Amino acid sequence: MARINLGQRAGITPTPMLLIGTYNDDGTPNAMVATWGVTATWEVVELNLYKVRKTTGNIKTRKAFTVSCVTQDTLAQCDYLGTVSGKKCPDKVQRTGLTPVKSELVDAPYFEELPVTMECELLRIDPEEDDISLRILGTVKNVSIDQRVLKDNGKTLDFDKLHPVCWDNFSNDYFAIGGQLGRWFTLGKPYNREGFRYEE
Ligand SMILES: Cc1cc2nc3c(=O)[nH]c(=O)nc-3n(C[C@H](O)[C@H](O)[C@H](O)COP(=O)(O)O)c2cc1C
């Protein structure tokens, strides 16, 4: 099959859709969508945020933010929060009807309707390779999960209840994540004929 070349551009897809919660200077909650966000280490998350975002300024001031997994139930509200800036619409969170809750650990809000949240303290802001964005590193102080999306006696996330959403870098469309395909360390076993052990 022939392949096509798209040239030099970001191409990691799909990526998880995340909602970033912060406080404005006057204490009103703000939120934006980020799909350029990754796990950096077990304790650190990394976001790529444009310098102009209200959220970026809020993180610099308050030194904190929350990262929540966007769900199908909250997708329309989050799409709106990802397309209108708090600079133009300071009450944008209120307009969505989402319920902000003050984190007890960091100076940022999370949202009751989004069941999986990381509460993060600003670790560091690094320059990016371009002039327009910043690499924002946050130390995860806590992962907070609403019990309604758990299974196995509260030990694991139930994707059939959470309904997380991902985003495609090429089409700009949102997609559902679902359908368990197997368990890690099991599907690849037939290829590991020598039985090599996993190295940390
Ligand atoms: C699907 C989606 C993904 C986005 N990902 C990012 C991102 O990773 N980084 C970023 O700076 N902006 C991203 N945005 C844009 C911001 O969410 C948007 O500009 C938002 O209105 C900023 O709000 P604020 O100015 O109140 O912080 C994304 C928007 C959408 C809809």
The ligand as a Gaussian input file, in Angstrom:
#p B3LYP/6-31G(d) Opt

LIG

0 1
 C       -9.601000      19.774000      21.218000
 C       -8.818000      20.969000      21.683000
 C       -7.514000      20.804000      22.087000
 C       -6.744000      21.901000      22.516000
 N       -5.469000      21.703000      22.956000
 C       -4.737000      22.768000      23.363000
 C       -3.434000      22.583000      23.885000
 O       -2.956000      21.461000      24.083000
 N       -2.718000      23.705000      24.210000
 C       -3.223000      24.966000      24.084000
 O       -2.534000      25.939000      24.395000
 N       -4.492000      25.153000      23.623000
 C       -5.258000      24.101000      23.287000
 N       -6.549000      24.281000      22.881000
 C       -7.102000      25.642000      22.820000
 C       -7.606000      26.151000      24.179000
 O       -8.345000      25.185000      24.872000
 C       -8.496000      27.402000      23.909000
 O       -7.749000      28.399000      23.262000
 C       -9.150000      27.938000      25.167000
 O      -10.209000      28.788000      24.794000
 C       -8.180000      28.700000      26.052000
 O       -8.884000      29.173000      27.158000
 P       -8.273000      30.225000      28.170000
 O       -7.728000      31.382000      27.340000
 O       -9.466000      30.637000      29.003000
 O       -7.218000      29.554000      28.951000
 C       -7.321000      23.197000      22.487000
 C       -8.654000      23.350000      22.091000
 C       -9.397000      22.249000      21.701000
 C      -10.840000      22.450000      21.306000

